[in-house]
Amino acid sequence: MLPQFGTAVRKKNLNSAVTADLGGGTPDKASVDAAWLVLEAANDLGDHAAIEACRRVIDAELTGTVARTADVDLVLGYFR
C-alpha cells in the first residue's frame, strides 16, 4: 500500500476526530493540542467565537465529556 500524503491524510485525521467525538469518548488528543494552538492565535486576533470554541474543546478534554462537532471542526480547520 502506498503512503498517504497531504489532503488524504488531513481528511482521514479530521474524520477520525469527528467520529471519536460522536462515539461518546473524550476529545481526540490532536484536536485538544490544536485547540491550544488556535486559542493562542485567536487571542492574538481577537476572534471571540474561536476562543470560546477552543475553551469548550479543552474543557471537554479536562472533564472527560464530548466536545461539540462544530467546535472540533472550527479548531481543526482554523488555519486552512
mmJSON file of the N, C-alpha and C atoms, coordinates in Angstrom:
{"data_MODEL":{"atom_site":{
"group_PDB":["ATOM","ATOM","ATOM","ATOM","ATOM","ATOM","ATOM","ATOM","ATOM","ATOM","ATOM","ATOM","ATOM","ATOM","ATOM","ATOM","ATOM","ATOM","ATOM","ATOM","ATOM","ATOM","ATOM","ATOM","ATOM","ATOM","ATOM","ATOM","ATOM","ATOM","ATOM","ATOM","ATOM","ATOM","ATOM","ATOM","ATOM","ATOM","ATOM","ATOM","ATOM","ATOM","ATOM","ATOM","ATOM","ATOM","ATOM","ATOM","ATOM","ATOM","ATOM","ATOM","ATOM","ATOM","ATOM","ATOM","ATOM","ATOM","ATOM","ATOM","ATOM","ATOM","ATOM","ATOM","ATOM","ATOM","ATOM","ATOM","ATOM","ATOM","ATOM","ATOM","ATOM","ATOM","ATOM","ATOM","ATOM","ATOM","ATOM","ATOM","ATOM","ATOM","ATOM","ATOM","ATOM","ATOM","ATOM","ATOM","ATOM","ATOM","ATOM","ATOM","ATOM","ATOM","ATOM","ATOM","ATOM","ATOM","ATOM","ATOM","ATOM","ATOM","ATOM","ATOM","ATOM","ATOM","ATOM","ATOM","ATOM","ATOM","ATOM","ATOM","ATOM","ATOM","ATOM","ATOM","ATOM","ATOM","ATOM","ATOM","ATOM","ATOM","ATOM","ATOM","ATOM","ATOM","ATOM","ATOM","ATOM","ATOM","ATOM","ATOM","ATOM","ATOM","ATOM","ATOM","ATOM","ATOM","ATOM","ATOM","ATOM","ATOM","ATOM","ATOM","ATOM","ATOM","ATOM","ATOM","ATOM","ATOM","ATOM","ATOM","ATOM","ATOM","ATOM","ATOM","ATOM","ATOM","ATOM","ATOM","ATOM","ATOM","ATOM","ATOM","ATOM","ATOM","ATOM","ATOM","ATOM","ATOM","ATOM","ATOM","ATOM","ATOM","ATOM","ATOM","ATOM","ATOM","ATOM","ATOM","ATOM","ATOM","ATOM","ATOM","ATOM","ATOM","ATOM","ATOM","ATOM","ATOM","ATOM","ATOM","ATOM","ATOM","ATOM","ATOM","ATOM","ATOM","ATOM","ATOM","ATOM","ATOM","ATOM","ATOM","ATOM","ATOM","ATOM","ATOM","ATOM","ATOM","ATOM","ATOM","ATOM","ATOM","ATOM","ATOM","ATOM","ATOM","ATOM","ATOM","ATOM","ATOM","ATOM","ATOM","ATOM","ATOM","ATOM","ATOM","ATOM","ATOM","ATOM","ATOM","ATOM","ATOM","ATOM","ATOM","ATOM","ATOM","ATOM","ATOM"],
"id":[1,2,3,4,5,6,7,8,9,10,11,12,13,14,15,16,17,18,19,20,21,22,23,24,25,26,27,28,29,30,31,32,33,34,35,36,37,38,39,40,41,42,43,44,45,46,47,48,49,50,51,52,53,54,55,56,57,58,59,60,61,62,63,64,65,66,67,68,69,70,71,72,73,74,75,76,77,78,79,80,81,82,83,84,85,86,87,88,89,90,91,92,93,94,95,96,97,98,99,100,101,102,103,104,105,106,107,108,109,110,111,112,113,114,115,116,117,118,119,120,121,122,123,124,125,126,127,128,129,130,131,132,133,134,135,136,137,138,139,140,141,142,143,144,145,146,147,148,149,150,151,152,153,154,155,156,157,158,159,160,161,162,163,164,165,166,167,168,169,170,171,172,173,174,175,176,177,178,179,180,181,182,183,184,185,186,187,188,189,190,191,192,193,194,195,196,197,198,199,200,201,202,203,204,205,206,207,208,209,210,211,212,213,214,215,216,217,218,219,220,221,222,223,224,225,226,227,228,229,230,231,232,233,234,235,236,237,238,239,240],
"type_symbol":["N","C","C","N","C","C","N","C","C","N","C","C","N","C","C","N","C","C","N","C","C","N","C","C","N","C","C","N","C","C","N","C","C","N","C","C","N","C","C","N","C","C","N","C","C","N","C","C","N","C","C","N","C","C","N","C","C","N","C","C","N","C","C","N","C","C","N","C","C","N","C","C","N","C","C","N","C","C","N","C","C","N","C","C","N","C","C","N","C","C","N","C","C","N","C","C","N","C","C","N","C","C","N","C","C","N","C","C","N","C","C","N","C","C","N","C","C","N","C","C","N","C","C","N","C","C","N","C","C","N","C","C","N","C","C","N","C","C","N","C","C","N","C","C","N","C","C","N","C","C","N","C","C","N","C","C","N","C","C","N","C","C","N","C","C","N","C","C","N","C","C","N","C","C","N","C","C","N","C","C","N","C","C","N","C","C","N","C","C","N","C","C","N","C","C","N","C","C","N","C","C","N","C","C","N","C","C","N","C","C","N","C","C","N","C","C","N","C","C","N","C","C","N","C","C","N","C","C","N","C","C","N","C","C","N","C","C","N","C","C"],
"label_atom_id":["N","CA","C","N","CA","C","N","CA","C","N","CA","C","N","CA","C","N","CA","C","N","CA","C","N","CA","C","N","CA","C","N","CA","C","N","CA","C","N","CA","C","N","CA","C","N","CA","C","N","CA","C","N","CA","C","N","CA","C","N","CA","C","N","CA","C","N","CA","C","N","CA","C","N","CA","C","N","CA","C","N","CA","C","N","CA","C","N","CA","C","N","CA","C","N","CA","C","N","CA","C","N","CA","C","N","CA","C","N","CA","C","N","CA","C","N","CA","C","N","CA","C","N","CA","C","N","CA","C","N","CA","C","N","CA","C","N","CA","C","N","CA","C","N","CA","C","N","CA","C","N","CA","C","N","CA","C","N","CA","C","N","CA","C","N","CA","C","N","CA","C","N","CA","C","N","CA","C","N","CA","C","N","CA","C","N","CA","C","N","CA","C","N","CA","C","N","CA","C","N","CA","C","N","CA","C","N","CA","C","N","CA","C","N","CA","C","N","CA","C","N","CA","C","N","CA","C","N","CA","C","N","CA","C","N","CA","C","N","CA","C","N","CA","C","N","CA","C","N","CA","C","N","CA","C","N","CA","C","N","CA","C","N","CA","C","N","CA","C","N","CA","C","N","CA","C","N","CA","C"],
"label_alt_id":[null,null,null,null,null,null,null,null,null,null,null,null,null,null,null,null,null,null,null,null,null,null,null,null,null,null,null,null,null,null,null,null,null,null,null,null,null,null,null,null,null,null,null,null,null,null,null,null,null,null,null,null,null,null,null,null,null,null,null,null,null,null,null,null,null,null,null,null,null,null,null,null,null,null,null,null,null,null,null,null,null,null,null,null,null,null,null,null,null,null,null,null,null,null,null,null,null,null,null,null,null,null,null,null,null,null,null,null,null,null,null,null,null,null,null,null,null,null,null,null,null,null,null,null,null,null,null,null,null,null,null,null,null,null,null,null,null,null,null,null,null,null,null,null,null,null,null,null,null,null,null,null,null,null,null,null,null,null,null,null,null,null,null,null,null,null,null,null,null,null,null,null,null,null,null,null,null,null,null,null,null,null,null,null,null,null,null,null,null,null,null,null,null,null,null,null,null,null,null,null,null,null,null,null,null,null,null,null,null,null,null,null,null,null,null,null,null,null,null,null,null,null,null,null,null,null,null,null,null,null,null,null,null,null,null,null,null,null,null,null],
"label_comp_id":["MET","MET","MET","LEU","LEU","LEU","PRO","PRO","PRO","GLN","GLN","GLN","PHE","PHE","PHE","GLY","GLY","GLY","THR","THR","THR","ALA","ALA","ALA","VAL","VAL","VAL","ARG","ARG","ARG","LYS","LYS","LYS","LYS","LYS","LYS","ASN","ASN","ASN","LEU","LEU","LEU","ASN","ASN","ASN","SER","SER","SER","ALA","ALA","ALA","VAL","VAL","VAL","THR","THR","THR","ALA","ALA","ALA","ASP","ASP","ASP","LEU","LEU","LEU","GLY","GLY","GLY","GLY","GLY","GLY","GLY","GLY","GLY","THR","THR","THR","PRO","PRO","PRO","ASP","ASP","ASP","LYS","LYS","LYS","ALA","ALA","ALA","SER","SER","SER","VAL","VAL","VAL","ASP","ASP","ASP","ALA","ALA","ALA","ALA","ALA","ALA","TRP","TRP","TRP","LEU","LEU","LEU","VAL","VAL","VAL","LEU","LEU","LEU","GLU","GLU","GLU","ALA","ALA","ALA","ALA","ALA","ALA","ASN","ASN","ASN","ASP","ASP","ASP","LEU","LEU","LEU","GLY","GLY","GLY","ASP","ASP","ASP","HIS","HIS","HIS","ALA","ALA","ALA","ALA","ALA","ALA","ILE","ILE","ILE","GLU","GLU","GLU","ALA","ALA","ALA","CYS","CYS","CYS","ARG","ARG","ARG","ARG","ARG","ARG","VAL","VAL","VAL","ILE","ILE","ILE","ASP","ASP","ASP","ALA","ALA","ALA","GLU","GLU","GLU","LEU","LEU","LEU","THR","THR","THR","GLY","GLY","GLY","THR","THR","THR","VAL","VAL","VAL","ALA","ALA","ALA","ARG","ARG","ARG","THR","THR","THR","ALA","ALA","ALA","ASP","ASP","ASP","VAL","VAL","VAL","ASP","ASP","ASP","LEU","LEU","LEU","VAL","VAL","VAL","LEU","LEU","LEU","GLY","GLY","GLY","TYR","TYR","TYR","PHE","PHE","PHE","ARG","ARG","ARG"],
"label_asym_id":["A","A","A","A","A","A","A","A","A","A","A","A","A","A","A","A","A","A","A","A","A","A","A","A","A","A","A","A","A","A","A","A","A","A","A","A","A","A","A","A","A","A","A","A","A","A","A","A","A","A","A","A","A","A","A","A","A","A","A","A","A","A","A","A","A","A","A","A","A","A","A","A","A","A","A","A","A","A","A","A","A","A","A","A","A","A","A","A","A","A","A","A","A","A","A","A","A","A","A","A","A","A","A","A","A","A","A","A","A","A","A","A","A","A","A","A","A","A","A","A","A","A","A","A","A","A","A","A","A","A","A","A","A","A","A","A","A","A","A","A","A","A","A","A","A","A","A","A","A","A","A","A","A","A","A","A","A","A","A","A","A","A","A","A","A","A","A","A","A","A","A","A","A","A","A","A","A","A","A","A","A","A","A","A","A","A","A","A","A","A","A","A","A","A","A","A","A","A","A","A","A","A","A","A","A","A","A","A","A","A","A","A","A","A","A","A","A","A","A","A","A","A","A","A","A","A","A","A","A","A","A","A","A","A","A","A","A","A","A","A"],
"label_entity_id":["1","1","1","1","1","1","1","1","1","1","1","1","1","1","1","1","1","1","1","1","1","1","1","1","1","1","1","1","1","1","1","1","1","1","1","1","1","1","1","1","1","1","1","1","1","1","1","1","1","1","1","1","1","1","1","1","1","1","1","1","1","1","1","1","1","1","1","1","1","1","1","1","1","1","1","1","1","1","1","1","1","1","1","1","1","1","1","1","1","1","1","1","1","1","1","1","1","1","1","1","1","1","1","1","1","1","1","1","1","1","1","1","1","1","1","1","1","1","1","1","1","1","1","1","1","1","1","1","1","1","1","1","1","1","1","1","1","1","1","1","1","1","1","1","1","1","1","1","1","1","1","1","1","1","1","1","1","1","1","1","1","1","1","1","1","1","1","1","1","1","1","1","1","1","1","1","1","1","1","1","1","1","1","1","1","1","1","1","1","1","1","1","1","1","1","1","1","1","1","1","1","1","1","1","1","1","1","1","1","1","1","1","1","1","1","1","1","1","1","1","1","1","1","1","1","1","1","1","1","1","1","1","1","1","1","1","1","1","1","1"],
"label_seq_id":[1,1,1,2,2,2,3,3,3,4,4,4,5,5,5,6,6,6,7,7,7,8,8,8,9,9,9,10,10,10,11,11,11,12,12,12,13,13,13,14,14,14,15,15,15,16,16,16,17,17,17,18,18,18,19,19,19,20,20,20,21,21,21,22,22,22,23,23,23,24,24,24,25,25,25,26,26,26,27,27,27,28,28,28,29,29,29,30,30,30,31,31,31,32,32,32,33,33,33,34,34,34,35,35,35,36,36,36,37,37,37,38,38,38,39,39,39,40,40,40,41,41,41,42,42,42,43,43,43,44,44,44,45,45,45,46,46,46,47,47,47,48,48,48,49,49,49,50,50,50,51,51,51,52,52,52,53,53,53,54,54,54,55,55,55,56,56,56,57,57,57,58,58,58,59,59,59,60,60,60,61,61,61,62,62,62,63,63,63,64,64,64,65,65,65,66,66,66,67,67,67,68,68,68,69,69,69,70,70,70,71,71,71,72,72,72,73,73,73,74,74,74,75,75,75,76,76,76,77,77,77,78,78,78,79,79,79,80,80,80],
"pdbx_PDB_ins_code":[null,null,null,null,null,null,null,null,null,null,null,null,null,null,null,null,null,null,null,null,null,null,null,null,null,null,null,null,null,null,null,null,null,null,null,null,null,null,null,null,null,null,null,null,null,null,null,null,null,null,null,null,null,null,null,null,null,null,null,null,null,null,null,null,null,null,null,null,null,null,null,null,null,null,null,null,null,null,null,null,null,null,null,null,null,null,null,null,null,null,null,null,null,null,null,null,null,null,null,null,null,null,null,null,null,null,null,null,null,null,null,null,null,null,null,null,null,null,null,null,null,null,null,null,null,null,null,null,null,null,null,null,null,null,null,null,null,null,null,null,null,null,null,null,null,null,null,null,null,null,null,null,null,null,null,null,null,null,null,null,null,null,null,null,null,null,null,null,null,null,null,null,null,null,null,null,null,null,null,null,null,null,null,null,null,null,null,null,null,null,null,null,null,null,null,null,null,null,null,null,null,null,null,null,null,null,null,null,null,null,null,null,null,null,null,null,null,null,null,null,null,null,null,null,null,null,null,null,null,null,null,null,null,null,null,null,null,null,null,null],
"Cartn_x":[0.843,0.0,0.885,0.493,1.256,0.955,1.951,1.7,0.801,0.013,-0.869,-0.198,-0.387,0.188,-0.875,-0.616,-1.42,-2.868,-3.75,-5.178,-5.767,-5.333,-5.882,-5.641,-4.479,-4.157,-4.969,-5.078,-5.849,-7.311,-7.897,-9.296,-9.476,-8.552,-8.642,-8.563,-7.624,-7.475,-8.679,-9.205,-10.375,-11.563,-11.771,-12.896,-12.761,-11.565,-11.404,-11.657,-11.274,-11.523,-13.014,-13.709,-15.145,-15.861,-15.475,-16.096,-15.89,-14.706,-14.44,-15.361,-15.615,-16.483,-17.931,-18.347,-19.711,-19.886,-18.793,-18.866,-19.003,-18.987,-19.185,-17.901,-16.747,-15.478,-15.019,-13.826,-13.249,-12.704,-12.464,-11.949,-10.608,-10.38,-9.146,-7.975,-6.842,-5.656,-5.214,-5.291,-4.88,-5.782,-7.073,-7.976,-7.745,-7.367,-7.073,-5.772,-4.757,-3.497,-3.734,-4.535,-4.854,-5.626,-6.501,-7.287,-6.39,-5.324,-4.394,-3.697,-3.288,-2.634,-3.596,-4.81,-5.811,-6.198,-6.295,-6.63,-5.625,-4.355,-3.325,-3.477,-3.681,-3.839,-5.12,-6.194,-7.478,-7.401,-6.68,-6.477,-5.746,-4.695,-3.933,-4.795,-5.711,-6.554,-7.853,-8.164,-9.421,-10.631,-10.45,-11.524,-12.277,-13.298,-14.003,-14.749,-15.313,-16.028,-15.073,-13.889,-12.892,-12.363,-12.199,-11.73,-12.704,-13.99,-14.999,-15.041,-14.907,-14.902,-13.696,-12.548,-11.341,-11.507,-12.063,-12.282,-13.21,-14.253,-15.177,-14.496,-13.641,-12.914,-11.955,-11.224,-10.275,-11.011,-12.1,-12.888,-13.444,-13.874,-14.4,-13.316,-12.096,-10.994,-10.706,-10.738,-10.433,-11.51,-12.76,-13.859,-14.238,-13.639,-13.945,-15.274,-15.77,-17.024,-16.75,-17.808,-17.686,-17.773,-16.805,-16.834,-17.818,-18.445,-19.373,-18.614,-19.221,-18.598,-18.278,-19.154,-18.92,-17.67,-17.458,-16.269,-14.995,-15.031,-13.856,-13.578,-14.632,-14.446,-13.814,-14.264,-13.696,-12.217,-11.886,-10.494,-9.613,-10.036,-9.198,-9.085,-10.045,-9.999,-9.575,-9.146,-8.889,-7.796,-6.736,-5.597,-5.67,-6.74,-6.859,-7.315],
"Cartn_y":[-1.185,0.0,1.244,2.233,3.473,4.379,5.122,6.056,7.192,7.742,8.855,10.168,11.155,12.462,13.54,14.697,15.893,15.78,16.124,16.219,14.908,13.791,12.488,12.225,12.586,12.367,13.31,14.584,15.547,15.13,14.691,14.274,13.056,12.112,10.914,11.3,12.166,12.589,13.392,14.263,15.046,14.132,13.176,12.257,11.415,10.977,10.17,11.001,12.279,13.141,13.384,13.623,13.866,12.594,11.451,10.181,9.883,10.165,9.93,10.777,12.019,12.889,12.411,11.813,11.319,10.009,9.293,7.993,8.039,9.184,9.286,9.264,9.272,9.28,10.69,10.784,12.101,12.658,13.956,14.544,13.923,13.857,13.332,14.198,13.582,14.309,15.373,15.04,16.002,17.231,17.04,18.191,19.07,18.472,19.255,20.024,19.378,20.084,21.236,20.99,22.043,23.167,22.822,23.842,24.818,24.311,25.21,26.149,25.64,26.487,27.53,27.087,28.004,29.036,28.624,29.555,30.702,30.381,31.422,32.38,31.815,32.654,33.478,32.859,33.566,34.699,34.484,35.57,36.733,36.435,37.494,38.273,37.551,38.176,38.753,38.462,38.931,38.191,36.957,36.137,35.454,36.118,35.656,34.345,34.132,32.881,31.694,31.861,30.784,30.546,31.604,31.472,30.615,30.898,30.134,28.678,28.425,27.048,26.283,26.93,26.297,25.962,26.885,26.647,25.463,25.34,24.215,22.89,22.862,21.629,21.265,22.231,21.993,21.563,22.243,21.871,20.45,20.079,18.727,17.69,17.968,17.036,16.945,18.064,18.089,17.414,17.507,16.917,15.527,15.076,13.745,13.665,14.799,14.82,14.951,15.001,15.058,16.504,16.906,18.241,18.252,19.391,19.508,19.394,18.73,18.529,19.862,20.834,22.146,22.805,22.653,23.229,22.542,21.219,20.473,20.841,20.948,21.335,22.725,23.668,25.012,24.969,24.234,24.146,23.518,22.385,21.676,22.382,23.237,23.944,25.399,25.843,27.256,27.839,27.121,27.67,27.35,26.776,26.44,27.617],
"Cartn_z":[0.0,0.0,0.0,-0.768,-0.867,0.32,0.783,1.889,1.418,2.335,2.016,2.404,1.557,1.81,1.659,2.239,2.015,2.426,1.494,1.769,2.247,1.69,2.086,3.57,4.058,5.466,6.345,5.947,6.741,6.829,5.706,5.723,6.615,6.546,7.376,8.853,9.216,10.608,11.08,10.233,10.59,10.828,9.931,10.086,11.345,11.681,12.887,14.137,14.126,15.283,15.458,14.357,14.436,14.85,14.308,14.67,16.144,16.667,18.083,18.947,18.517,19.296,19.26,18.161,18.07,18.821,19.056,19.687,21.192,21.799,23.228,24.031,23.38,24.087,24.355,24.897,25.139,23.833,23.75,22.514,22.119,20.833,20.283,20.735,21.073,21.554,20.547,19.252,18.227,18.236,18.458,18.466,19.695,20.807,22.011,21.83,21.278,21.002,20.03,18.997,18.032,18.711,19.646,20.336,21.094,21.708,22.416,21.445,20.27,19.266,18.708,18.394,17.856,18.905,20.162,21.236,21.299,21.173,21.192,20.015,18.818,17.632,17.712,18.156,18.257,19.275,20.364,21.341,20.709,19.921,19.254,18.264,17.59,16.564,17.115,18.366,18.937,18.397,17.989,17.419,18.562,19.073,20.268,20.057,18.874,18.597,18.646,18.071,18.077,19.494,20.25,21.636,22.431,22.301,23.031,22.579,21.274,20.764,21.306,21.331,21.867,23.337,24.072,25.505,25.733,24.893,25.053,24.737,23.706,23.363,24.49,25.011,26.101,27.368,27.693,28.873,28.754,27.562,27.346,27.635,27.22,27.472,28.966,29.639,31.069,31.91,31.463,32.225,31.737,30.633,30.105,29.385,28.918,28.17,26.688,25.907,24.45,23.987,23.162,22.571,21.406,21.179,20.059,18.748,17.795,16.483,15.82,15.947,15.342,15.922,17.221,17.851,17.353,17.267,16.776,15.323,14.502,13.101,12.99,13.805,13.775,14.145,15.2,15.673,14.593,14.049,13.079,11.744,11.414,10.142,10.257,11.417,11.656,10.765,10.541,9.784,8.286,7.831,6.386,5.598],
"occupancy":[1.0,1.0,1.0,1.0,1.0,1.0,1.0,1.0,1.0,1.0,1.0,1.0,1.0,1.0,1.0,1.0,1.0,1.0,1.0,1.0,1.0,1.0,1.0,1.0,1.0,1.0,1.0,1.0,1.0,1.0,1.0,1.0,1.0,1.0,1.0,1.0,1.0,1.0,1.0,1.0,1.0,1.0,1.0,1.0,1.0,1.0,1.0,1.0,1.0,1.0,1.0,1.0,1.0,1.0,1.0,1.0,1.0,1.0,1.0,1.0,1.0,1.0,1.0,1.0,1.0,1.0,1.0,1.0,1.0,1.0,1.0,1.0,1.0,1.0,1.0,1.0,1.0,1.0,1.0,1.0,1.0,1.0,1.0,1.0,1.0,1.0,1.0,1.0,1.0,1.0,1.0,1.0,1.0,1.0,1.0,1.0,1.0,1.0,1.0,1.0,1.0,1.0,1.0,1.0,1.0,1.0,1.0,1.0,1.0,1.0,1.0,1.0,1.0,1.0,1.0,1.0,1.0,1.0,1.0,1.0,1.0,1.0,1.0,1.0,1.0,1.0,1.0,1.0,1.0,1.0,1.0,1.0,1.0,1.0,1.0,1.0,1.0,1.0,1.0,1.0,1.0,1.0,1.0,1.0,1.0,1.0,1.0,1.0,1.0,1.0,1.0,1.0,1.0,1.0,1.0,1.0,1.0,1.0,1.0,1.0,1.0,1.0,1.0,1.0,1.0,1.0,1.0,1.0,1.0,1.0,1.0,1.0,1.0,1.0,1.0,1.0,1.0,1.0,1.0,1.0,1.0,1.0,1.0,1.0,1.0,1.0,1.0,1.0,1.0,1.0,1.0,1.0,1.0,1.0,1.0,1.0,1.0,1.0,1.0,1.0,1.0,1.0,1.0,1.0,1.0,1.0,1.0,1.0,1.0,1.0,1.0,1.0,1.0,1.0,1.0,1.0,1.0,1.0,1.0,1.0,1.0,1.0,1.0,1.0,1.0,1.0,1.0,1.0,1.0,1.0,1.0,1.0,1.0,1.0,1.0,1.0,1.0,1.0,1.0,1.0],
"B_iso_or_equiv":[0.0,0.0,0.0,0.0,0.0,0.0,0.0,0.0,0.0,0.0,0.0,0.0,0.0,0.0,0.0,0.0,0.0,0.0,0.0,0.0,0.0,0.0,0.0,0.0,0.0,0.0,0.0,0.0,0.0,0.0,0.0,0.0,0.0,0.0,0.0,0.0,0.0,0.0,0.0,0.0,0.0,0.0,0.0,0.0,0.0,0.0,0.0,0.0,0.0,0.0,0.0,0.0,0.0,0.0,0.0,0.0,0.0,0.0,0.0,0.0,0.0,0.0,0.0,0.0,0.0,0.0,0.0,0.0,0.0,0.0,0.0,0.0,0.0,0.0,0.0,0.0,0.0,0.0,0.0,0.0,0.0,0.0,0.0,0.0,0.0,0.0,0.0,0.0,0.0,0.0,0.0,0.0,0.0,0.0,0.0,0.0,0.0,0.0,0.0,0.0,0.0,0.0,0.0,0.0,0.0,0.0,0.0,0.0,0.0,0.0,0.0,0.0,0.0,0.0,0.0,0.0,0.0,0.0,0.0,0.0,0.0,0.0,0.0,0.0,0.0,0.0,0.0,0.0,0.0,0.0,0.0,0.0,0.0,0.0,0.0,0.0,0.0,0.0,0.0,0.0,0.0,0.0,0.0,0.0,0.0,0.0,0.0,0.0,0.0,0.0,0.0,0.0,0.0,0.0,0.0,0.0,0.0,0.0,0.0,0.0,0.0,0.0,0.0,0.0,0.0,0.0,0.0,0.0,0.0,0.0,0.0,0.0,0.0,0.0,0.0,0.0,0.0,0.0,0.0,0.0,0.0,0.0,0.0,0.0,0.0,0.0,0.0,0.0,0.0,0.0,0.0,0.0,0.0,0.0,0.0,0.0,0.0,0.0,0.0,0.0,0.0,0.0,0.0,0.0,0.0,0.0,0.0,0.0,0.0,0.0,0.0,0.0,0.0,0.0,0.0,0.0,0.0,0.0,0.0,0.0,0.0,0.0,0.0,0.0,0.0,0.0,0.0,0.0,0.0,0.0,0.0,0.0,0.0,0.0,0.0,0.0,0.0,0.0,0.0,0.0],
"pdbx_formal_charge":[null,null,null,null,null,null,null,null,null,null,null,null,null,null,null,null,null,null,null,null,null,null,null,null,null,null,null,null,null,null,null,null,null,null,null,null,null,null,null,null,null,null,null,null,null,null,null,null,null,null,null,null,null,null,null,null,null,null,null,null,null,null,null,null,null,null,null,null,null,null,null,null,null,null,null,null,null,null,null,null,null,null,null,null,null,null,null,null,null,null,null,null,null,null,null,null,null,null,null,null,null,null,null,null,null,null,null,null,null,null,null,null,null,null,null,null,null,null,null,null,null,null,null,null,null,null,null,null,null,null,null,null,null,null,null,null,null,null,null,null,null,null,null,null,null,null,null,null,null,null,null,null,null,null,null,null,null,null,null,null,null,null,null,null,null,null,null,null,null,null,null,null,null,null,null,null,null,null,null,null,null,null,null,null,null,null,null,null,null,null,null,null,null,null,null,null,null,null,null,null,null,null,null,null,null,null,null,null,null,null,null,null,null,null,null,null,null,null,null,null,null,null,null,null,null,null,null,null,null,null,null,null,null,null,null,null,null,null,null,null],
"auth_seq_id":[1,1,1,2,2,2,3,3,3,4,4,4,5,5,5,6,6,6,7,7,7,8,8,8,9,9,9,10,10,10,11,11,11,12,12,12,13,13,13,14,14,14,15,15,15,16,16,16,17,17,17,18,18,18,19,19,19,20,20,20,21,21,21,22,22,22,23,23,23,24,24,24,25,25,25,26,26,26,27,27,27,28,28,28,29,29,29,30,30,30,31,31,31,32,32,32,33,33,33,34,34,34,35,35,35,36,36,36,37,37,37,38,38,38,39,39,39,40,40,40,41,41,41,42,42,42,43,43,43,44,44,44,45,45,45,46,46,46,47,47,47,48,48,48,49,49,49,50,50,50,51,51,51,52,52,52,53,53,53,54,54,54,55,55,55,56,56,56,57,57,57,58,58,58,59,59,59,60,60,60,61,61,61,62,62,62,63,63,63,64,64,64,65,65,65,66,66,66,67,67,67,68,68,68,69,69,69,70,70,70,71,71,71,72,72,72,73,73,73,74,74,74,75,75,75,76,76,76,77,77,77,78,78,78,79,79,79,80,80,80],
"auth_comp_id":["MET","MET","MET","LEU","LEU","LEU","PRO","PRO","PRO","GLN","GLN","GLN","PHE","PHE","PHE","GLY","GLY","GLY","THR","THR","THR","ALA","ALA","ALA","VAL","VAL","VAL","ARG","ARG","ARG","LYS","LYS","LYS","LYS","LYS","LYS","ASN","ASN","ASN","LEU","LEU","LEU","ASN","ASN","ASN","SER","SER","SER","ALA","ALA","ALA","VAL","VAL","VAL","THR","THR","THR","ALA","ALA","ALA","ASP","ASP","ASP","LEU","LEU","LEU","GLY","GLY","GLY","GLY","GLY","GLY","GLY","GLY","GLY","THR","THR","THR","PRO","PRO","PRO","ASP","ASP","ASP","LYS","LYS","LYS","ALA","ALA","ALA","SER","SER","SER","VAL","VAL","VAL","ASP","ASP","ASP","ALA","ALA","ALA","ALA","ALA","ALA","TRP","TRP","TRP","LEU","LEU","LEU","VAL","VAL","VAL","LEU","LEU","LEU","GLU","GLU","GLU","ALA","ALA","ALA","ALA","ALA","ALA","ASN","ASN","ASN","ASP","ASP","ASP","LEU","LEU","LEU","GLY","GLY","GLY","ASP","ASP","ASP","HIS","HIS","HIS","ALA","ALA","ALA","ALA","ALA","ALA","ILE","ILE","ILE","GLU","GLU","GLU","ALA","ALA","ALA","CYS","CYS","CYS","ARG","ARG","ARG","ARG","ARG","ARG","VAL","VAL","VAL","ILE","ILE","ILE","ASP","ASP","ASP","ALA","ALA","ALA","GLU","GLU","GLU","LEU","LEU","LEU","THR","THR","THR","GLY","GLY","GLY","THR","THR","THR","VAL","VAL","VAL","ALA","ALA","ALA","ARG","ARG","ARG","THR","THR","THR","ALA","ALA","ALA","ASP","ASP","ASP","VAL","VAL","VAL","ASP","ASP","ASP","LEU","LEU","LEU","VAL","VAL","VAL","LEU","LEU","LEU","GLY","GLY","GLY","TYR","TYR","TYR","PHE","PHE","PHE","ARG","ARG","ARG"],
"auth_asym_id":["A","A","A","A","A","A","A","A","A","A","A","A","A","A","A","A","A","A","A","A","A","A","A","A","A","A","A","A","A","A","A","A","A","A","A","A","A","A","A","A","A","A","A","A","A","A","A","A","A","A","A","A","A","A","A","A","A","A","A","A","A","A","A","A","A","A","A","A","A","A","A","A","A","A","A","A","A","A","A","A","A","A","A","A","A","A","A","A","A","A","A","A","A","A","A","A","A","A","A","A","A","A","A","A","A","A","A","A","A","A","A","A","A","A","A","A","A","A","A","A","A","A","A","A","A","A","A","A","A","A","A","A","A","A","A","A","A","A","A","A","A","A","A","A","A","A","A","A","A","A","A","A","A","A","A","A","A","A","A","A","A","A","A","A","A","A","A","A","A","A","A","A","A","A","A","A","A","A","A","A","A","A","A","A","A","A","A","A","A","A","A","A","A","A","A","A","A","A","A","A","A","A","A","A","A","A","A","A","A","A","A","A","A","A","A","A","A","A","A","A","A","A","A","A","A","A","A","A","A","A","A","A","A","A","A","A","A","A","A","A"],
"auth_atom_id":["N","CA","C","N","CA","C","N","CA","C","N","CA","C","N","CA","C","N","CA","C","N","CA","C","N","CA","C","N","CA","C","N","CA","C","N","CA","C","N","CA","C","N","CA","C","N","CA","C","N","CA","C","N","CA","C","N","CA","C","N","CA","C","N","CA","C","N","CA","C","N","CA","C","N","CA","C","N","CA","C","N","CA","C","N","CA","C","N","CA","C","N","CA","C","N","CA","C","N","CA","C","N","CA","C","N","CA","C","N","CA","C","N","CA","C","N","CA","C","N","CA","C","N","CA","C","N","CA","C","N","CA","C","N","CA","C","N","CA","C","N","CA","C","N","CA","C","N","CA","C","N","CA","C","N","CA","C","N","CA","C","N","CA","C","N","CA","C","N","CA","C","N","CA","C","N","CA","C","N","CA","C","N","CA","C","N","CA","C","N","CA","C","N","CA","C","N","CA","C","N","CA","C","N","CA","C","N","CA","C","N","CA","C","N","CA","C","N","CA","C","N","CA","C","N","CA","C","N","CA","C","N","CA","C","N","CA","C","N","CA","C","N","CA","C","N","CA","C","N","CA","C","N","CA","C","N","CA","C","N","CA","C","N","CA","C","N","CA","C","N","CA","C","N","CA","C","N","CA","C"],
"pdbx_PDB_model_num":[1,1,1,1,1,1,1,1,1,1,1,1,1,1,1,1,1,1,1,1,1,1,1,1,1,1,1,1,1,1,1,1,1,1,1,1,1,1,1,1,1,1,1,1,1,1,1,1,1,1,1,1,1,1,1,1,1,1,1,1,1,1,1,1,1,1,1,1,1,1,1,1,1,1,1,1,1,1,1,1,1,1,1,1,1,1,1,1,1,1,1,1,1,1,1,1,1,1,1,1,1,1,1,1,1,1,1,1,1,1,1,1,1,1,1,1,1,1,1,1,1,1,1,1,1,1,1,1,1,1,1,1,1,1,1,1,1,1,1,1,1,1,1,1,1,1,1,1,1,1,1,1,1,1,1,1,1,1,1,1,1,1,1,1,1,1,1,1,1,1,1,1,1,1,1,1,1,1,1,1,1,1,1,1,1,1,1,1,1,1,1,1,1,1,1,1,1,1,1,1,1,1,1,1,1,1,1,1,1,1,1,1,1,1,1,1,1,1,1,1,1,1,1,1,1,1,1,1,1,1,1,1,1,1,1,1,1,1,1,1]
}}}
